[in-house]
Amino acid sequence: MSNNQSKVSTKSIFAIAIPLILQQLFYQLQVLVDRAMLGHVNSDYFSAIGNALFPFYTIWSAVIAVCGGTTILVAQCLGAKDNLQAKQYAECSFAGNSAISIIFFFVFFLGPGVIFRIMGVQSPILEYSISYVKILSFSLILLGAETTATSIVQGIGTTKIIMYGGILRNILNIFFDWVFIFGKLGMPRMEIDGAAFATTLSNVIVAPILIMYVFKSKKIPFKLSLRNVIKTNWRLYKKVIKIGIPSGAYSGLSGRQFRKHPDIKPDYPDTLSFNLIL
C-alpha cells in the first residue's frame, strides 16, 4: 500500500470513528447532566438514578449491541456489491430490533418494582427509582428502530448524522432538564420525574430524525420499504440475531457491577452539582 493510500485509509477510519466516539461521550454527558441537576435538589436522587440505570442501561446497551449484527451484515453485503441483500437485512432488522425493544418497554413499565426489590432497593429510594424508570421506559419504544438506523449508517460508513443527533439530544436534554426538574416556563416542578421526562422527550424527538434519514436520504445506497419492514422476513432476521447476540451479551454483562448496598447514598463531591442561578 502506498503512503497516499495509507493516508486516505487512516483519514477514512477517523472520519467514521470520531462521530461514534463522540456519540458515546454524548450518552454519558446526558446522564451526568441529569445527576448534576438533581443533585442540586435532593441527594437521594443520586442513588435512585444509579439503581434505575443499572438494569435499564444494561438492557439498553444489550439492544444496541445486538443491532451490531445489522452493521456487520449491511457492511458485508455492500462490500460484496449486493445492495438488495443489504436492504433486506436492514428491513428485517427494523422489525426485529423494534420488537425486542418494545418487549423490554413493557418489562420496565409494568415491573420495575419487582426488579428493584430483587436488587434490594429500599424506601424512599425504591419509590424514586420506580417512578424514574417507568417514565424513562418510553424511550425503549423507539430504541430498536433508532439503533437499527444507527447500525445502517455505521455499516455504510456515514456516521456524522449520529454525531449531530447526539449533539441535538444533549442540547434538548439540558433545556428540558432545566424546565421540568425546576419547574420553569410555567411547567410544574417535577424533580426526578422531570429528569426522566426530559431524557425521554429528547430521545423521542431525535429518534424519528435518525429513522427518517435512513428512509429518505440519498446517501443510503438502497431504498427501504416500510411495507417490507411490516412484512419482514423473520428467517433472515435469525442471522442478524446469530451475529448480534454474542456481542450484545458481552456488552450487557461487562462493566455492569451489581451494587451490594443499593440504598446507600453515594458520596459525590459538591462540585458535581451545577451551581445554577435558578
Disulfide bonds with the S-S distance in Angstrom:
none
